[in-house]
Amino acid sequence: MVRMVYPFLAAFSRGLGVELWMISLALTIRSATGALGPFLASIADSRGRKPGMLVGMLLFVSGAALMSIWPTYPAFVIALVLTILGNYLFIPSMQAYLGDRVPYQRRALVLALTEYGWSLSSIIGVPLIGFLIARWGWAAPFPFLALIGLLAMGALAWLVPADTSPDSKRLGFWINLRDVLTHTPALAGLAMGFFVVAGNEVVNLVFGVWMEDTFAVKIAALGAASAVIGFSELSGESLVGLLTDRLGKSRAITTGLLLNGLSALLLPVLGSSVPGALFGLFLFYLTFEFALVSTIPLMTEVLPSTRATLMAVYGSSVSLGRAAGDLLAPALYGHGILLNGSVALTFNILAILALHYVRLPEVKVPENLGAGLIKRPETPTIAEDEPQGR
């Protein structure tokens, strides 16, 4: 639902009988609702993680169902807003739920598996939506999405155990938000997320223009680039599951960011041919995905008492980083793709500096990992989450 609008802009525009700029306006309104994410996600801290997930799914189903029964432009705008609000509530609630239950030493694997939804939405989901539109028309995806959302909601209510009763002190959004915004390690983590995504976006926004300018090709090369990005995301998420818990979250993030900055600088070198440019993009998006997804398990442990609120605010900081990168990218590209790559590396270095101030609290290690309290190091180095065999 999040990604399908972009490749099928023309189909939705024709079906709704509106100009493309009106679809763009609807997407802008959807993006602006990201500011409401922390308000919604506080439900999961004050009322429980499972209720937060269920309400998020309910918002999603409501939006998709609205377009199923009232396929008009106003309904389209409302559907985009409701479904993205459901997304902003469900994901932090789910991440907080898993953070409560999965030992930190193994959390990267579990959270990386949940991130497969993003890459598979490009590899499998968007082509499936294209099939539905080609077979039954532009409005066909919405009943389908409402149905699978309803099935997911039912499975969630039936299969997922209820979480523990929320802390009575957590029954207020402003209390939760205050705790996040006055906690120095949390603020450092928010800065880290901002810089990571800003660095990616200064290249992400212009890579299509760069390929067109360099190779004078459009549809075939850009289609191949989209496929490359989807598979690089999948590969990055898989590497997180395989390596991040073993390396340690801090070391994994640092490694991913340094390799990402290097791959950004190499784009002009690799871009002497279309295959070389596609390989460079694959490396760039793989290392970015590896670094970004590795930040998620780290952030879930920074402030356990308000996990959902913190993860929602983290999502907002990521959105702000994307907006900053979008503003900078065109001006930088006027001086060549190398400058975009250099700025991406600079943002990555700033993210590594912010990471240095992300400190974790003491945690109780489950019996199957060893007894007693572990004092987190002052900065989250490899020692923080080494105990695979403890």
FENQUILIN-V94620 format. One line per field, one symbol per residue. burial: + if it has 24 or more other C-alpha atoms within 12 Angstrom, else -. A space follows every 50 residues. Layout:
BEGIN
burial: ???
END
This chain:
BEGIN
burial: +++++--++-+++--+------+--++-+++-++++++++++++++++++ ++++++++++++++++++--+-+-++++++++++++++++++++++++++ +-++++++++++++++-++++++-++--++--+----+++++++++--++ --+--+------+--+---+-++--++-+++-+-++++++++++++++++ +++++++++++--+------++-+++++++++++++++++++++++++++ ++++++++++++++++++-++--+--++++++++++++++++++++++++ ++++++++++++++++++++++++++-+++-++--+++++++++++++++ +++++++++++-+-+----------+--++++-+++----
END
